[in-house]
Amino acid sequence: MHQFNSEVEELAKEVLEYSLLRLRTDPPLDGPKTEEELFNLVGNTITENGLGGHQALKLFKDVLAKACISTDHPRYLAFIPSAPSEFANLFDLVVGASALYGGSWLEGAGAVYAENQALKWIADLANMPKGCGGVFVQGGTIGNLSALVTARNTFRSKRKDVSRWVVAASSDAHSSIKSAAEVMDIGILLIKPDKDGSLQGADCEIAIDKYHRENPNHQVFALVATAGTTNLGIIDNLKSIAKCAKDREIWFHVDGAYGLAALCAPSVRPLFDGIELADSFIVDPHKWLFAPFDACALIYRNPKLAKKAHLQKAAYLETLDEDNEWNPSDYAIHLTRRARGLPFWFSLAAHGTLEYAKAMEKTMDVAKDAARQVREHPNLKLLIEPTLSIVAFERIGWNIADYENWSDKLLSDQIGFVTPSSHNGRPILRFAIVNPWTNPSDISEILATL
Ligand SMILES: *Cc1c(COP(=O)(O)O)cnc(C)c1O
């Protein structure tokens, strides 16, 4: 029988106490140390006889954890922060305590059922047709790659005369699209967005047709639209891009890793019209849907095509392939997988979807208020009105070194974490607001240092 001895019993108390303290109190901002500093503080931790649970946990609590920035701190506004709900974090403890296998229905039916319900909520918000489906993968990078591999596989069987497969996307598309093209050893056609940074179908038509005329043996097989760019939160014109793709029998993929979370927010839902035409799309619940790392929802219009591309064949796996059973492993580049969608599912099931819409609207209200504060600030210039929840601006008169020094000091003073970015070759600052615990006063506190 599985029973704790007294050492494990003690450690269980300590671990739960630490976890609950972390969840119950305001997260510390903290910050990195050099490897040398860490070595001086903790030394070698892997030893023949082990440190014991108490000591290893102590090293983590006292040193290692403090050398990690809390991505859910309300003034962590760099990159895309995270803001897991309390329910989602608590349920992650349950997932961690249960040896769940999320790859197959046979082994994880209950977990897969729950994950699929959460995926269905997202698919329904996007008005995807019946029969659509997908899987939670590690992040947007793997989601985009898996979708593009499915797209290429779908067309490769039909066309033997193609010497180079090509994906088309906005020149402002996320770096993961370029990385997917590298991994797949395919070409990439970058199309310039309009003056507001939004890719338009008409420009895609011109660019793709010109490319095909000039490269007769090349074939653009997928067109990627971004629903909320990471830098500025700009949404491409999904409807017109979908039409461009359909007219040319090209796969239409939407990268909404950050932005598509706002499908559940009534105030901005119309901006995503056209998403219902996607052949595949992704959204990261670990970004703006209050789930812990790492979870990206990847959804296909026709999941059978994904299974054709991704199903792994091996003698020992044959028993898993039953027609009426949903094996999440079959829909992306992975086999073994953690049931990583469960913390998101639990929070969604427990809170209800209205709570999600409310939290989402709150972050966008705070972003609007932040834009107002920037506009009224004598030293700052707002770059554009925020579409979603990213606020980008310039500090008048500063060069990149000034921005970097300011950013370093903001962190070392433990006020906040905001890193410089750039736009049209000029350094800028941006706040990415995805945390419902971020308030206008947090924004004022940061702006007061500018
Ligand atoms: C963050 C992001 C990605 C990559 O997602 P990861 O989860 O970091 O792999 C892809 N596309 C967009 C638009 C993003 O914002």
The ligand as an SDF file (V2000), in Angstrom:
LIG
                    3D

 15 15  0  0  0  0  0  0  0  0999 V2000
    3.1530   34.4170  -27.9800 C   0  0  0  0  0  0  0  0  0  0  0  0
    2.8100   34.2740  -29.3920 C   0  0  0  0  0  0  0  0  0  0  0  0
    3.1810   33.1310  -30.1090 C   0  0  0  0  0  0  0  0  0  0  0  0
    4.0550   32.0500  -29.5080 C   0  0  0  0  0  0  0  0  0  0  0  0
    3.4080   31.4310  -28.4550 O   0  0  0  0  0  0  0  0  0  0  0  0
    4.2450   30.6050  -27.3560 P   0  0  0  0  0  0  0  0  0  0  0  0
    3.1620   30.1030  -26.4640 O   0  0  0  0  0  0  0  0  0  0  0  0
    5.1460   31.5980  -26.6990 O   0  0  0  0  0  0  0  0  0  0  0  0
    4.9960   29.5460  -28.0710 O   0  0  0  0  0  0  0  0  0  0  0  0
    2.7640   33.0160  -31.4120 C   0  0  0  0  0  0  0  0  0  0  0  0
    2.0340   33.9740  -31.9960 N   0  0  0  0  0  0  0  0  0  0  0  0
    1.6570   35.0990  -31.3440 C   0  0  0  0  0  0  0  0  0  0  0  0
    0.8170   36.1100  -32.0360 C   0  0  0  0  0  0  0  0  0  0  0  0
    2.0320   35.2790  -30.0090 C   0  0  0  0  0  0  0  0  0  0  0  0
    1.6510   36.3840  -29.3570 O   0  0  0  0  0  0  0  0  0  0  0  0
  1  2  1  0
  2  3  1  0
  2 14  2  0
  3  4  1  0
  3 10  2  0
  4  5  1  0
  5  6  1  0
  6  7  2  0
  6  8  1  0
  6  9  1  0
 10 11  1  0
 11 12  2  0
 12 13  1  0
 12 14  1  0
 14 15  1  0
M  END
$$$$
